[in-house]
């Protein structure tokens, strides 16, 4: 059981930086600010043909799926350990 908890803590610590990647979005103003620091004029950006269709709830859905998978793995691990005993 202690191995399971240790693995659970390691996975939780390793997955924590993924939240920063999921919430990362590139904005047009960031690119303009970056280019302005080097003295080059920023090109005029054309409006995107198809705006991204991600909604704010997509992160909630992904998080919920992760929690369900973690709970499923916990059930499988506990059932496996009780069958061996």
N, C-alpha and C positions, 0 to 999 in steps of 0.2 A: 504494500500500500504506500509505503514511503517513496518507492521508486516512481509510482504513478503521480504522486503529488509533486515530486521533484520535476518530472517531465512536464507536468501541467504548468508549473511556475516558469520553467525555461521557455516553453512555447509562448506563454503569455508575454514574457519579456521580449522575446524575439519578434513577436507580431505587433508590438506597440508602435514601432516606427512606421508601419504600413498605413496608419491613419493619416500621417502627413502626406503620403503619396496619393492616397485616395482623395484627399481634399485639395490637392494641388491643381490649380487651373492657371493657364497662361492668359493674361489679359493684354489687350492691345496697348494700353497705357504703359505697361511694364516694358514692352519692347521699345516704345518711343523714348522712355526715360533712359534706358540702357544705351540706345544709339546717340542720344543727345550728349551723353558724357564724353563721347569720342569726336564730337564736332561734325558728324555726318547728319544730314537731314534725314528724317524718317520718311520712308516712302508712304504714299497714301494707300491705305489698305482698302481693298474692295470688300464690300459686305459679303459674308459667307453665303453660299448658295443654299445650303441646308443647315440651319442652326442645330446645334447638338440637342438631342432629344432626351438628355438625362434630366430627371426630375429630382427634387430634393429627397423624395422618398426612396430613391434607388439605393442610397447609403443605408437607410433603415432596413430595406429588404436584404441587402448583403449582410448586414450585421445580424439580422434575425436568422438568416441561413447559417451563419457561422456558429451562432449559439446553439441552434438545433443540432448541427454536426458535432459540436463539442459534447452536448448532452448525450447524443447517441453513442459516441465513443466512450463516455463515462459508463453508460449502462453495459456496453459490451465488455469493458474492462472489469467491472464488478461481477458480472455473471461469469466471466472466465475465471476469476479468482475464487469464486465460491464453488465452482465445479471441480477445481483441482484439490480443494481441501478435503 
